[in-house]
Amino acid sequence: MNSELNCLWYEAVESVGLTGLVGNKGCRLASKYGEAKSLVLGASHPIGATVMRSNIQLYHGWECPVTLRIAKSIVTESPRMTLRELQVQILKLAKAREAAFPYIWWVYSRKASSDVRAIHEDSNGILFAKLRSKWIQVYKCQRLGSLVGSQGGHHYEDMPSNAYFVLWENEEQARNHAR
């Protein structure tokens, strides 16, 4: 499966004209266990009690609106879909040029925030952090694989695999929070 997914990755990247922008890395595999719906549709606050997991530096990200719209449509039709299954669907659409990018989210990877935040997990396994006294969903790059791309580095696949990020309204806000 990994070699098939890698082949699909290279075909999709070439089809949408990103070959020079992704470097020479293969496809970062999304979790085959994580359910895609909660991450694609997002959550505004934790459900049930939370458990503190760790203190980490957060990166800042934003959504790719076109690919996110496609992903929302896919997970609405198949709510039990895993992140890996979503990744395969998005790559197939990118290969067919029905998706402009294989990325649903972008992360400004040049700089993480200067302060460390406590990460909490709710009863559904969704990660959150408190920023300005408000819960914000946290995304783990390793879990998302190549559904998240990097901005601010050498290429779109240039990011720490163990990075965590929060989403902002747009790229400008994300970059401003990273200062």
Secondary structure as GFF3:
##gff-version 3
##sequence-region A 1 179
A	DSSP	alpha_helix	2	15	.	.	.	ID=ss1
A	DSSP	three_ten_helix	19	21	.	.	.	ID=ss2
A	DSSP	alpha_helix	37	41	.	.	.	ID=ss3
A	DSSP	beta_strand	51	63	.	.	.	ID=ss4
A	DSSP	alpha_helix	65	77	.	.	.	ID=ss5
A	DSSP	alpha_helix	83	95	.	.	.	ID=ss6
A	DSSP	beta_strand	105	108	.	.	.	ID=ss7
A	DSSP	beta_strand	116	121	.	.	.	ID=ss8
A	DSSP	beta_strand	127	131	.	.	.	ID=ss9
A	DSSP	beta_strand	134	140	.	.	.	ID=ss10
A	DSSP	alpha_helix	141	144	.	.	.	ID=ss11
A	DSSP	three_ten_helix	145	147	.	.	.	ID=ss12
A	DSSP	beta_strand	148	151	.	.	.	ID=ss13
A	DSSP	beta_strand	164	167	.	.	.	ID=ss14
A	DSSP	alpha_helix	171	177	.	.	.	ID=ss15
###
